[in-house]
Amino acid sequence: MQRRVFLACVLAPSMVVLVAACRQTVSTPASPPTTAAGGQGTAAAAPPTPAAAPTAPAAATAQTGPRSKVAISFSDRTASDLALFLAKTVDLFGKYNVDADLQYVASNTGIPALISDQTQFALIGGPETLAANVEGADLVAILQNSGAQPYVMEVAGSIQTIDDLKGKKVGISSVGSSSDSATRISLRLKGLNPDQDVNIVAVGSLENRMSAMLNGAVDAGLASPPDTLALEDGGMHVLYDCSQLSMPPLAQCLITRRATINSQRDLVQRVVNAVVEATAVQKRDKAASQKALTDWANMTDQRVLDVAYDYWTNHVLRIPPTLKQDDFQAFVDDLAQRNEKAKGFDPSKMIDTSFVDAATQQGLAG
């Protein structure tokens, strides 16, 4: 598949997409999705007892005064965004005088929402951010909460070898998304040409990707625990594990516009402080974390909750959640194979580690 230019594919439809997408506000928990991330198991267990808000590190002091209202989008209702959910659930945003309105905006439609100032921050993939910047946006990644690649390639039962995947439909969320980038990189590492050997099918979102895999609309696709549980219960199996390949980590990043950093640096720091402290809470407080997953990701099956928390906290979560230029250079190299504008792009222009560094120096990372 060829990437369409940013202005035609992303900004042009934004007046239509954003009205619909950005109104999907989930300041109150959303209705359960149909995938394993929604916890729709057959043997549901009662959600964990809500945990009291954890005591913050001594170095972090509460602030007084009116709260700054901001809209923050997130692209997945999964454990990949758990630190953001925790920052809201235990009111770490409030501690830093931030009134955070968390909004679900599917896949890379979060980019035009941010550019148009309908949101001020977005928790979204590094590849989406890179693609936007290559096409002229000025977005900056200020935090990265993932330090590993959390995907496995789930395939239909008839596919037993990598060669069996040739000619098959492989689902991704959208062109330029994290699932797209990881799919292409992993297929190349396994010896396949993603543009010639398989049919890449964009289905619009994580939830749609899981549904397409379950109903047979696609033959394969990347999935992360606990979504793997429902897929394997439905007859799929793992062909390979991306965490075992030489791949850059999933770059689930908190991003904002450079203009916001220039005009409201203190606000950006307070938002980052809340999310950095939430990563420490995630690591030490399983009960609070699982309560946040129940409220925000609609996980109710205890098996799903346990797999989600263990995998993302003990195998993926990066503490402190800083950014690394090498991670983004790998995304540049991948994008350059399909977009001439990415050739020679300097990824250091789109990352700023100073906010996580400042939060870490305050002892917020635990």
C-alpha positions as CSV (number, residue, x, y, z in Angstrom):
1,M,0.0,0.0,0.0
2,Q,1.2,3.5,-0.7
3,R,1.0,6.2,1.9
4,R,-1.1,9.1,0.8
5,V,0.2,12.6,1.4
6,F,-0.6,14.0,4.8
7,L,-2.6,17.0,3.6
8,A,-4.9,14.8,1.5
9,C,-5.2,11.9,3.8
10,V,-5.2,13.4,7.2
11,L,-5.9,17.1,7.3
12,A,-8.5,17.2,4.5
13,P,-10.9,14.8,6.2
14,S,-10.3,16.3,9.6
15,M,-13.3,18.6,9.5
16,V,-15.5,15.5,9.1
17,V,-13.4,13.0,11.2
18,L,-12.8,15.3,14.1
19,V,-16.4,16.2,14.7
20,A,-17.2,12.5,15.1
21,A,-14.0,11.3,16.6
22,C,-13.3,14.0,19.1
23,R,-16.8,13.8,20.5
24,Q,-16.1,10.3,21.6
25,T,-15.3,11.6,25.0
26,V,-14.9,9.0,27.7
27,S,-14.6,11.0,30.8
28,T,-17.0,8.4,32.1
29,P,-16.2,4.8,31.2
30,A,-17.3,3.7,27.7
31,S,-19.5,0.7,26.9
32,P,-17.6,-2.6,26.6
33,P,-15.9,-3.3,23.3
34,T,-16.2,-6.8,21.8
35,T,-12.5,-7.8,22.0
36,A,-10.6,-9.3,24.8
37,A,-9.5,-5.9,25.8
38,G,-13.1,-5.4,26.8
39,G,-12.9,-8.4,29.1
40,Q,-15.9,-10.2,27.6
41,G,-14.9,-13.6,28.8
42,T,-17.3,-16.4,29.6
43,A,-16.2,-16.7,33.2
44,A,-16.1,-13.1,34.4
45,A,-14.9,-12.4,37.8
46,A,-15.8,-9.4,40.0
47,P,-13.6,-6.3,39.4
48,P,-11.0,-5.7,42.0
49,T,-11.9,-3.6,45.0
50,P,-11.1,0.0,44.3
51,A,-7.8,1.0,45.8
52,A,-7.2,4.2,47.7
53,A,-5.2,6.8,45.9
54,P,-1.5,6.0,46.6
55,T,0.6,8.3,48.6
56,A,2.8,10.4,46.4
57,P,6.6,10.6,46.8
58,A,7.7,13.1,49.4
59,A,9.5,15.2,46.7
60,A,6.2,15.8,44.9
61,T,4.1,18.5,46.5
62,A,0.5,19.3,45.7
63,Q,-0.3,22.6,44.1
64,T,-3.1,25.0,44.8
65,G,-5.1,27.4,42.7
66,P,-7.4,27.0,39.7
67,R,-6.8,23.9,37.5
68,S,-5.8,24.2,33.9
69,K,-8.3,22.4,31.6
70,V,-6.8,20.3,28.9
71,A,-8.1,17.7,26.5
72,I,-5.9,14.6,26.1
73,S,-6.7,12.0,23.5
74,F,-5.8,8.3,23.7
75,S,-5.9,5.9,20.7
76,D,-6.4,2.5,22.4
77,R,-8.6,1.2,25.3
78,T,-5.8,-1.1,26.4
79,A,-3.1,-1.5,29.0
80,S,-0.7,0.4,26.7
81,D,-2.4,3.5,28.0
82,L,-2.7,2.4,31.6
83,A,-0.4,5.2,33.0
84,L,-2.7,7.8,31.5
85,F,-5.8,6.1,32.9
86,L,-4.1,5.9,36.4
87,A,-3.2,9.6,36.3
88,K,-6.9,10.3,35.9
89,T,-8.2,7.6,38.2
90,V,-6.1,8.5,41.3
91,D,-6.3,12.2,40.4
92,L,-2.6,12.8,39.8
93,F,-3.7,15.3,37.2
94,G,-5.5,17.2,39.9
95,K,-2.5,17.1,42.2
96,Y,-0.7,19.1,39.5
97,N,-3.6,21.5,38.9
98,V,-4.6,19.9,35.7
99,D,-8.3,19.3,34.8
100,A,-7.7,16.5,32.2
101,D,-10.5,15.5,29.9
102,L,-9.5,12.1,28.4
103,Q,-11.0,11.5,25.0
104,Y,-10.9,8.3,22.9
105,V,-9.9,9.2,19.3
106,A,-9.3,6.1,17.2
107,S,-5.8,5.5,15.8
108,N,-4.1,8.3,13.9
109,T,-7.2,10.6,13.8
110,G,-5.7,11.9,17.0
111,I,-3.1,13.8,15.0
112,P,-5.6,16.1,13.2
113,A,-7.4,16.6,16.5
114,L,-4.2,17.8,18.1
115,I,-3.2,20.0,15.1
116,S,-6.6,21.7,15.1
117,D,-6.3,22.3,18.9
118,Q,-9.4,20.3,19.6
119,T,-7.1,18.4,22.0
120,Q,-3.9,19.7,23.5
121,F,-2.1,16.4,24.1
122,A,-2.3,13.0,22.5
123,L,-1.1,9.5,23.7
124,I,-0.4,8.0,20.3
125,G,2.2,6.1,18.4
126,G,5.6,7.5,17.4
127,P,5.2,6.4,13.8
128,E,2.0,8.4,13.4
129,T,3.8,11.5,14.9
130,L,6.7,11.0,12.6
131,A,4.5,10.7,9.5
132,A,2.7,14.0,10.4
133,N,6.0,15.8,11.0
134,V,7.4,14.6,7.7
135,E,4.4,16.1,6.0
136,G,4.9,19.5,7.7
137,A,3.4,19.3,11.2
138,D,5.4,20.5,14.2
139,L,4.6,17.9,16.9
140,V,6.9,16.9,19.7
141,A,7.0,13.7,21.6
142,I,7.6,14.4,25.3
143,L,7.1,11.0,27.0
144,Q,7.3,7.4,25.9
145,N,5.8,4.8,28.3
146,S,6.7,1.7,26.3
147,G,10.2,0.1,26.2
148,A,9.5,-3.0,24.2
149,Q,7.6,-4.3,21.2
150,P,4.5,-5.9,22.7
151,Y,3.0,-7.6,19.6
152,V,2.7,-11.2,18.5
153,M,1.6,-12.2,15.0
154,E,-1.6,-14.0,15.4
155,V,-2.7,-16.1,12.3
156,A,-5.5,-18.4,11.2
157,G,-5.1,-22.1,12.0
158,S,-4.3,-23.0,8.4
159,I,-1.1,-20.8,8.5
160,Q,1.7,-22.8,10.0
161,T,4.9,-21.3,8.6
162,I,6.0,-17.8,7.4
163,D,5.7,-19.0,3.8
164,D,2.0,-19.9,4.4
165,L,1.4,-16.2,5.1
166,K,2.2,-15.3,1.4
167,G,-0.8,-14.0,-0.4
168,K,-2.9,-13.7,2.8
169,K,-4.6,-10.6,4.2
170,V,-2.8,-9.0,7.2
171,G,-4.9,-6.5,9.2
172,I,-3.6,-3.2,10.5
173,S,-5.4,-0.3,12.2
174,S,-4.5,2.4,9.7
175,V,-1.7,3.3,7.3
176,G,1.1,4.9,9.3
177,S,-0.1,3.6,12.6
178,S,2.0,1.7,15.1
179,S,0.5,-1.5,14.0
180,D,1.3,-0.8,10.4
181,S,4.9,0.1,11.2
182,A,5.4,-3.0,13.4
183,T,3.8,-5.2,10.9
184,R,6.0,-4.1,8.0
185,I,9.2,-4.2,10.1
186,S,8.5,-7.6,11.5
187,L,7.6,-9.1,8.2
188,R,10.8,-7.9,6.6
189,L,12.8,-9.4,9.5
190,K,11.0,-12.7,8.8
191,G,12.0,-12.6,5.1
192,L,8.7,-11.2,3.5
193,N,8.1,-8.1,1.5
194,P,5.1,-6.5,3.1
195,D,4.2,-4.6,-0.1
196,Q,4.4,-7.7,-2.4
197,D,4.1,-10.9,-0.4
198,V,1.0,-10.1,1.6
199,N,-2.1,-7.9,1.3
200,I,-2.0,-5.2,4.0
201,V,-5.6,-4.3,5.0
202,A,-6.3,-1.1,7.0
203,V,-9.5,-1.6,9.1
204,G,-9.5,1.7,11.0
205,S,-8.8,0.9,14.7
206,L,-7.5,-1.7,17.2
207,E,-11.0,-2.8,18.0
208,N,-11.8,-3.3,14.2
209,R,-8.5,-5.2,13.8
210,M,-9.4,-7.6,16.5
211,S,-12.9,-8.1,15.1
212,A,-11.6,-8.6,11.6
213,M,-9.2,-11.3,12.8
214,L,-11.9,-13.1,14.8
215,N,-14.5,-13.1,12.0
216,G,-12.1,-14.1,9.2
217,A,-12.1,-10.8,7.3
218,V,-8.3,-10.9,7.5
219,D,-6.1,-14.0,7.9
220,A,-3.5,-12.5,10.3
221,G,-2.6,-9.4,12.3
222,L,-0.5,-8.2,15.2
223,A,-2.1,-8.4,18.7
224,S,-1.0,-7.7,22.2
225,P,-1.9,-9.4,25.4
226,P,-4.7,-9.7,26.6
227,D,-6.3,-9.4,23.1
228,T,-4.4,-12.6,22.3
229,L,-6.6,-14.6,24.7
230,A,-9.8,-14.0,22.7
231,L,-8.1,-14.6,19.4
232,E,-6.6,-17.9,20.5
233,D,-9.9,-18.9,22.1
234,G,-11.3,-18.3,18.6
235,G,-8.8,-20.6,16.9
236,M,-5.9,-18.4,16.0
237,H,-2.3,-19.0,17.1
238,V,1.0,-17.2,17.4
239,L,3.3,-17.4,14.3
240,Y,6.0,-15.2,15.8
241,D,6.7,-12.9,18.8
242,C,7.9,-9.4,17.9
243,S,9.5,-9.0,21.3
244,Q,12.0,-11.7,20.3
245,L,12.9,-9.8,17.1
246,S,15.5,-7.0,16.7
247,M,12.8,-4.3,16.5
248,P,12.5,-0.8,18.0
249,P,10.0,-0.7,20.9
250,L,6.4,0.3,20.6
251,A,6.7,4.1,20.8
252,Q,3.5,4.9,22.6
253,C,4.1,8.6,23.2
254,L,2.6,11.6,24.8
255,I,2.8,14.3,22.2
256,T,1.9,18.0,21.9
257,R,2.4,20.9,19.5
258,R,5.6,22.8,19.7
259,A,3.5,25.9,20.0
260,T,2.1,24.6,23.2
261,I,5.5,23.9,24.6
262,N,6.7,27.5,23.7
263,S,3.6,29.2,25.2
264,Q,2.7,26.9,28.1
265,R,5.8,25.1,29.2
266,D,4.7,25.0,32.9
267,L,1.4,23.3,31.9
268,V,3.3,20.7,29.8
269,Q,5.6,19.9,32.7
270,R,2.6,19.5,35.0
271,V,0.9,17.1,32.6
272,V,4.1,15.1,32.2
273,N,4.6,15.0,36.0
274,A,1.2,13.4,36.5
275,V,1.9,10.7,33.9
276,V,5.4,10.0,35.0
277,E,4.2,9.6,38.6
278,A,1.4,7.3,37.3
279,T,4.1,4.9,35.8
280,A,5.5,4.5,39.3
281,V,2.0,3.8,40.7
282,Q,1.4,1.3,37.9
283,K,4.5,-0.6,38.9
284,R,3.8,-0.9,42.6
285,D,0.0,-0.9,42.8
286,K,-1.6,-3.8,41.0
287,A,-5.1,-3.3,42.5
288,A,-5.3,0.4,41.5
289,S,-4.0,-0.5,38.1
290,Q,-6.6,-3.2,37.5
291,K,-9.3,-0.9,38.7
292,A,-8.2,1.7,36.1
293,L,-8.3,-1.0,33.4
294,T,-11.8,-2.0,34.5
295,D,-13.0,1.6,34.4
296,W,-11.3,2.8,31.2
297,A,-10.6,-0.3,29.1
298,N,-13.7,-2.2,30.2
299,M,-11.8,-5.2,31.4
300,T,-13.8,-7.3,33.8
301,D,-12.6,-10.9,33.3
302,Q,-9.9,-11.5,35.9
303,R,-7.9,-13.7,33.5
304,V,-7.8,-10.7,31.1
305,L,-6.9,-8.3,33.9
306,D,-4.0,-10.5,35.2
307,V,-2.5,-11.0,31.7
308,A,-2.8,-7.4,30.8
309,Y,-1.3,-6.0,34.0
310,D,1.6,-8.5,34.1
311,Y,2.6,-8.2,30.4
312,W,2.4,-4.5,30.1
313,T,3.8,-3.7,33.5
314,N,6.6,-6.2,33.7
315,H,7.6,-6.6,30.1
316,V,6.7,-3.3,28.3
317,L,6.5,-0.4,30.7
318,R,9.5,2.0,30.6
319,I,10.4,3.7,33.8
320,P,11.3,6.5,33.6
321,P,9.3,6.9,30.5
322,T,11.9,8.8,28.5
323,L,12.5,9.0,24.8
324,K,15.4,7.6,22.8
325,Q,16.5,8.9,19.4
326,D,17.5,5.5,18.2
327,D,13.9,4.3,18.5
328,F,12.7,7.0,16.2
329,Q,15.5,6.6,13.7
330,A,14.2,3.0,13.1
331,F,10.8,4.5,12.3
332,V,12.4,7.0,10.0
333,D,14.2,4.3,8.1
334,D,11.0,2.3,7.7
335,L,8.9,5.3,6.5
336,A,11.7,6.4,4.1
337,Q,11.0,3.2,2.1
338,R,7.6,4.5,1.2
339,N,7.9,8.2,1.5
340,E,10.7,10.2,0.0
341,K,10.2,13.0,2.4
342,A,11.3,10.9,5.3
343,K,14.8,10.4,3.8
344,G,17.3,12.4,5.9
345,F,14.7,13.4,8.4
346,D,16.3,14.1,11.8
347,P,14.3,12.5,14.6
348,S,15.9,14.6,17.3
349,K,13.7,17.4,16.0
350,M,10.6,15.7,17.2
351,I,11.6,14.5,20.7
352,D,12.1,16.5,23.9
353,T,13.3,14.6,27.0
354,S,13.6,17.6,29.3
355,F,10.1,17.2,30.8
356,V,10.6,13.5,31.8
357,D,14.1,14.4,33.0
358,A,12.7,17.2,35.3
359,A,10.0,14.8,36.6
360,T,12.6,12.1,37.3
361,Q,14.8,14.6,39.2
362,Q,11.8,15.3,41.5
363,G,11.6,11.6,42.3
364,L,8.3,11.0,40.5
365,A,9.4,7.9,38.7
366,G,9.7,6.0,41.9
